[in-house]
Amino acid sequence: MAERRDFDFLVLGSGLAGLFYALRVAEHGRVAIVTKRAAADSATAWAQGGIAAVLAEDDSFAGHSEDTLVAGAGLCHADVVQAVVERAPRVIESLVRLGVRFDAAEPGGADGGGFALGREGGHRKRRILHHRDATGREIERALLERARAHANIAFFERHLGVDLITARRSGVSGADRCLGAYVLDADTQLVHRFLAPITLLATGGAGKVYLYTSNPDVASGDGIAMAYRAGATVANLEFMQFHPTCLFHPQAKSFLITEAVRGEGGILKTAAGDAFMGRYHAMADLAPRDVVARAIDSELKRSGNECVFLDITHRDAGFVRERFPNIHARCLEYGIDITRQPIPVVPATHYTCGGVRTDLTGETDVPNLFAAGEVACTGLHGANRLASNSLLECAVFADAAATESLKRLPDARPVEGVPAWQAQWVRDSDEAVMITQNWEEVRRFMWNYVGIVRSDRRLERARHRIGLLQEEINEYYWNFRVTPDLIELRNLALVADLAIECATWRKESRGLHYNLDHAETDDARYRVDTLVRKRVVGGAPFKP
């Protein structure tokens, strides 16, 4: 039987943002962490490169801010950038106290407070703390270990948020606010009410909207879709970052080759051995990711080859094995010794720079609904994310959201009057093929029409297709019992629709959004965020 479950704080997602927030607020109330798969199955655990922070004597907050603003192509919010950069050393201290083991500096090496510091694309200084080439996995390990041991934190694995519960949508009296979420137990197929006066979305990004991605399977845009349906503003979904270097191998499933390989001297070359990045940007192989991804796309289209090659064979073999043990071992599984052979690579969808719009406390425009991490659009990334700013953003905004949430808790009222999930009229489906068919179609036309390079005609084709599919998916959703696959497909299609709408409105090229029909940047008209908000009962549309 479906149940009502009451907590002080509801967290959707179990990556860095969700765990960091939960550990902060758990000292003051009961926390539920809802996560789609096992708790360790998060995008955080897949992050290889590291976390950016100004720690070295020759670095500065101004330098980190400037590098972020340059990468963001005019759309970063300067006040947000400054706040995040200046809070970075403090959150690094917090992560270390929680047990994260960043690599220590070698004698005579790049030293930032005793830590080894790497460099990645777009950074003019070494400021990337890392744990070899598996930084995210180490952060996830440490925080998850602490969270599991905390008496006030309860994990609900294999549970999926279906929709957010708000006062307005559920008929609860008083000002509109988030009251929790309806959550599907994937094992029992029951939808429970998880009620809490304060909710944090930490569900990650939407890489699975595209056919080829470096993201884990859980990245289907659930938090963005749920927030939009609840009336929150979403922003800048046209800016999808394509990581330039994913391993090109039929069995590799888009295994990421971290940007840190180029930071340590790796050189991109064509199949003929031509080092081509110098023709595209003054920083050559350390250019921002959008530049590198488009350069590779251009070289592949010009040559007709299937991949380019990332060559770090000129570095000492022992250094390469020690610095990149995970990549070295994984490539060896596919017969590639990166100390002696260049790595075949192609671009793949990597990071959602847009998301649910928040303020500096991490709150959305639905009261008591906070968002942190890749699900959010805080103003930090602008039109293109600077490498290794993402884990930093997770921690800074989880911390800010926790601080604001604790201020709200004393005045929080018990949640009453929320109806149970109504599902008695639906039936089990005998047409599950619809889900697999539409899932494949959405991801394929998003890759072909709304990918690294776009055009007005491609976007119009995508808009037409997503409209037809949305009708079919929504009809199916309201007539059959919800399943994890159906929930993800519904969210995936909605985020695709929103991304197409944002990309269609922005008739210029900026950062990650490149339109062949509008190849120039138009600051006079488009140096603004792209904002979309759903009309909800009692609300108003808010669109560009």
Helices and strands as residue ranges (DSSP letters): E 4-6, E 9-12, H 16-25, E 31-35, G 44-46, E 51-52, H 61-71, H 78-97, E 111-112, E 115-118, E 128-129, H 135-148, E 153-157, E 159-166, H 167-170, E 178-185, E 191-195, E 198-201, G 207-209, H 222-229, E 234-235, E 240-247, H 260-263, E 267-269, G 277-279, G 284-286, H 289-303, E 308-311, H 317-323, H 325-333, E 343-352, E 355-357, E 369-371, E 376-377, H 389-408, G 409-411, H 433-449, H 456-479, H 484-505, H 523-526, E 531-532
